Amino acid sequence: MILKNCTFINEEFEKEFGDIKIENGKIAEIGIIDGEGKDMNGKIIMPGFIDIHIHGGDGGDSSDGTPEALDKISAYLAKRGVTSFCPTTMTLPIDRLCNIAGVISDYAKNGKAGRSKIAGINFEGPFIAMSKKGAQNGDYVIPGTVDDFNRLYDASKGLMKLITIAPEAFDSKKFIEHASKKATVSIGHTAANAEESAEAIKSGVNHATHLFNAMTPMTHREAGVVGVAFDSGITCELICDGAHICPTVLRNTFKILGEDRACVISDSMRGAGLGNGEFELGGQMTYVKDGYTVARLSDGTIAASITNVFDEFKNLLNFGIDFKTAIKSCTINPARAIGEDKKIGSISVGKCADLIVTDENFNIEEVYINGTLA
């Protein structure tokens, strides 16, 4: 298949004009290509978006541990331009997490054509701080051990890409040193101070889970997790729905992180895309009501988002973030954060033909995943 007369975002994340040839699910050639093809005049073609932290959508949740739930999520995401994702588990018993990981890894091997692809598994807990658990179920919070990490990693059949820990909540140095050789270790749901945060990064932590949310803030006398993350060079997740982080803070954050360190995530739950209702999340009930831009617990605590990365991308443009920074934060940056940037994250020869076709106002018209129309 040849897409003709394309205005596309190249691997330098600049606009370019040309044709894109797709063979066997990959981008085979870019340039002026002889032969008939599908006319893309007047369209913009962007690389498929990547969500490395998502619990669910359209009624399915990663922690359901069923192929049916993953089907719902992958179909929901595909229509919204998210071509790869990391199903993200909640804080649950280790045995249950192992079972869920097995289901996800099996599903990933047999993904359906035209559906969003599983790029890895993200374990959000259970090795977190009780004081910063947020919507996580405190009944299942435990100290991290190398043995428990190995159980989760083995159960994922090597598909674990991310794991969140609170480094101050247990003696974490050996855990981090071991885990960081196999997956991206992220600091999050943590009450760590600046010294503890810096020590964790020195040991191998290189990512921050939903920056600002469920962690110690930066103040003028104590840098906290946020200040150390800014200062360290690690990648940082950002929920850009306008509710989890206000637009003013987002603008300042992108100025600090630049175009290579931010990873836009949805952190969405099963209610995403369904409107008002009551939705289970990690064994707790959450609510979406009129006027809500997020899902909340009964006490009003923000539980999870109900957005998606493509809508967040458009939010960022409206908030004043420049196009190149916004799109890199939705594509190549998350791909690099999980070590998948050789396969996905940009429009480049040899990479997967994961493409979003929009009009000039960034309204999605078509989505291709491995060259197949979603």
C-alpha positions, 0 to 999 in steps of 0.5 A, spaced: 500 500 500 502 506 498 499 513 501 500 518 496 501 526 497 502 525 504 503 531 509 506 527 514 510 528 521 517 525 519 522 522 524 525 529 526 518 531 528 517 536 522 512 536 517 514 533 510 511 532 504 511 525 500 509 518 499 509 512 504 509 505 502 507 500 507 509 493 506 508 487 511 505 492 516 512 496 516 514 502 513 518 500 507 519 507 503 518 514 504 519 519 498 516 520 492 514 513 490 512 511 483 505 507 483 498 508 484 496 509 491 491 512 496 491 520 495 492 523 502 492 530 499 489 535 505 490 530 510 496 530 516 499 524 518 502 523 525 505 517 528 501 513 532 500 515 539 502 511 545 499 510 552 504 507 557 500 508 563 492 506 562 488 502 566 482 501 562 476 504 557 470 502 554 468 498 560 474 494 560 480 494 566 487 491 565 486 488 572 480 484 570 485 479 567 481 477 561 481 477 554 474 480 553 477 486 558 483 487 553 479 487 547 475 493 549 481 497 551 484 495 545 478 497 540 477 503 544 484 506 544 485 504 536 479 509 534 482 514 538 489 514 535 493 510 541 496 504 537 500 501 542 499 501 550 501 498 556 495 495 560 497 498 567 495 494 574 493 496 580 495 495 587 493 487 588 495 481 591 502 478 588 498 472 586 493 475 582 498 480 579 501 474 576 495 471 573 493 478 570 500 478 567 499 471 564 493 473 561 496 480 558 502 476 555 498 471 552 493 476 549 499 480 546 502 475 542 495 474 539 493 481 538 487 482 533 489 486 527 487 493 527 487 494 534 491 497 539 497 493 540 500 491 547 507 494 548 508 492 555 505 491 562 505 497 567 505 495 574 503 500 578 504 498 585 504 494 590 510 496 593 508 503 594 507 508 600 500 508 604 500 515 605 500 516 598 496 510 595 491 515 592 485 510 589 490 504 590 487 499 595 491 499 602 489 492 604 494 490 598 500 495 599 506 491 601 514 492 601 518 490 595 522 484 595 527 482 589 523 475 590 516 478 588 519 482 583 522 476 579 515 473 580 511 478 577 517 479 571 517 471 570 509 471 570 509 477 565 514 473 560 518 478 560 513 483 558 514 488 564 516 494 562 514 499 568 514 498 575 512 504 580 515 503 587 515 508 593 523 507 595 522 510 602 517 505 604 522 499 604 529 498 604 529 499 596 536 499 594 537 492 592 530 492 589 532 498 584 538 495 582 536 488 580 529 491 577 532 496 573 536 491 569 530 488 567 524 494 566 524 501 567 523 503 575 519 509 576 518 513 583 511 514 584 505 514 590 511 516 594 512 520 600 520 520 599 524 527 600 529 530 596 535 526 599 531 519 598 529 521 591 536 522 589 538 516 592 533 512 588 535 515 582 542 514 583 540 506 584 537 506 578 530 509 578 529 513 571 522 515 571 516 518 575 509 516 575 504 521 574 508 527 576 505 531 581 500 526 583 501 522 589 508 524 591 511 530 595 511 537 592 517 541 590 517 547 595 522 553 596 526 549 602 525 542 600 525 539 593 521 533 594 520 528 588 518 533 583 524 538 584 529 532 584 525 529 578 526 536 574 533 536 576 535 529 574 534 528 567 529 522 568 523 522 564 516 524 567 509 522 566 504 527 565 496 527 565 494 532 561 486 532 562 487 539 565 484 537 572 490 532 574 495 538 573 492 545 571 494 548 565 499 553 568 503 548 571 503 544 565 506 550 561 512 551 566 513 543 567 514 543 559 519 549 559 523 545 564 522 538 561 523 540 554 521 536 548 524 529 550 523 528 557 515 528 558 511 522 557 503 524 556 499 518 559 491 518 560 491 514 567 484 512 565 480 507 568 474 503 565 469 508 565 473 512 559 468 513 553 462 511 557 459 518 560 456 518 567 456 512 571 459 508 577 465 504 575 470 499 579 477 500 580 482 496 584 476 493 588 474 500 590 468 504 587 469 510 583 464 515 580 463 519 574 457 525 575 455 531 571 461 536 571 466 531 573 472 531 568 475 525 572 473 519 576 473 520 583 472 516 590 466 517 594 470 522 598 471 526 592 479 524 592 481 523 584 481 516 582 483 516 575 482 520 569 477 519 563 481 522 558 485 519 552 492 521 550 489 524 543 485 528 547 490 530 551 495 532 545 489 537 543 489 540 550 496 541 550 496 545 543 490 549 547 494 550 553 500 553 549 505 547 548 508 547 542 506 542 537 513 539 536 514 538 544 506 536 544 507 530 539 513 527 541 511 527 548 505 522 546 509 518 541 517 517 541 518 519 548 513 514 551 516 509 546 523 510 549 521 510 556 519 503 555 525 501 550 520 500 544 523 506 540 526 502 535 519 499 533 514 504 534 514 512 536 515 515 529 514 515 522 521 512 519 523 506 515 523 500 518 518 501 524 511 499 524 506 502 520 502 505 526 499 512 523 494 517 525 490 520 519 487 527 521 484 533 517 488 540 518 484 541 525 487 534 528 480 531 527 481 523 526 479 520 520 483 514 520 488 510 524 492 504 521 496 499 526 501 495 523 498 498 516 491 495 517 485 500 518 483 500 525 
